[in-house]
């Protein structure tokens, strides 16, 4: 497990080895307002996390999620993320 801190030393994120993440949200004056747990089960549906949910789009390298109608196209310039349409 490790922690990430903001510029004034407040803990803003906790990451465990089990793909469970906690995010800490602070109010303007520094009091902790909320703590959210994010687990592996709540990952967004993408071509990486759910490849079987996507079909190729004819004539392009894009992939379309039939359930949501979103199309994912690999960013041609950066090549490290997808553009979602």
N, C-alpha and C positions, 0 to 999 in steps of 0.2 A: 504494500500500500504506500502511496505517496500523496503529497499535498502540493497544490499550487497556490501562490499568494499574489495579491495585487501589490501595487506600488507603495502602499502605506502599511503593508504587513498583515493585512487581513486574509484569512484563509478563504479562498473562493472556490476551490474544487478539491475533492478527494477521489482518488482513483484506486480501486482495489485490483487484485490479481484475478478476480472472478468476473471481470467486465461489468462491475457495478460502479456507478459513478455518482457522487453527490455534488450538487452545485449549491453554493451558499450565496444568497442575495441580501445585500445590506441596504438600509435606509440612508438618506442623505447625511445624517449626523453620525453614521457608523454603527448603529444597532442592527443586529441581524434580523432581517424581516422574514425570510423564508429559507427552507432547506428542501431541495428537491432530490429525490433518488431517481437515477436513470439506469436501467438495467439493459442487458443485451436484448431482452425481448421487446424493448421499445425502440429499437433502431428503425429509422425510416426505410421504407421500401425503395431500394435502389437496385441497379443492375448487378451490384456486388453482393448485397445482403439477400436478395431474392431473385436470382437469375431466371428461375422457372416462370416468373410472373411476366416476363417480357418476351415480345415477339419482334423479329427484325422488321424494319421498315424497308420496303422494296426500293431499290435504287440508291439507298443511302447507308451510312454506317450507324444510323440511329436505331434505337430500340424503343418500342412503345409498350407501356403498361396498359393492358386491355381493361383492367378494373378501374383505373383512375383516368385513363385517356392521356396521361402525361407521356411525352416523348423525351428520351435522354439521348443527347448527342455529345460525344467526347469533344472537349474544347480543343480545337485544332492548333491553337497557339501555345497554350500552356501544357496540354496533354496530361494534366494531373487531376482534372475534375471534369464533371459533366455539366452541360448546359441543359436545363429542364424547360420544356415548352408545353 
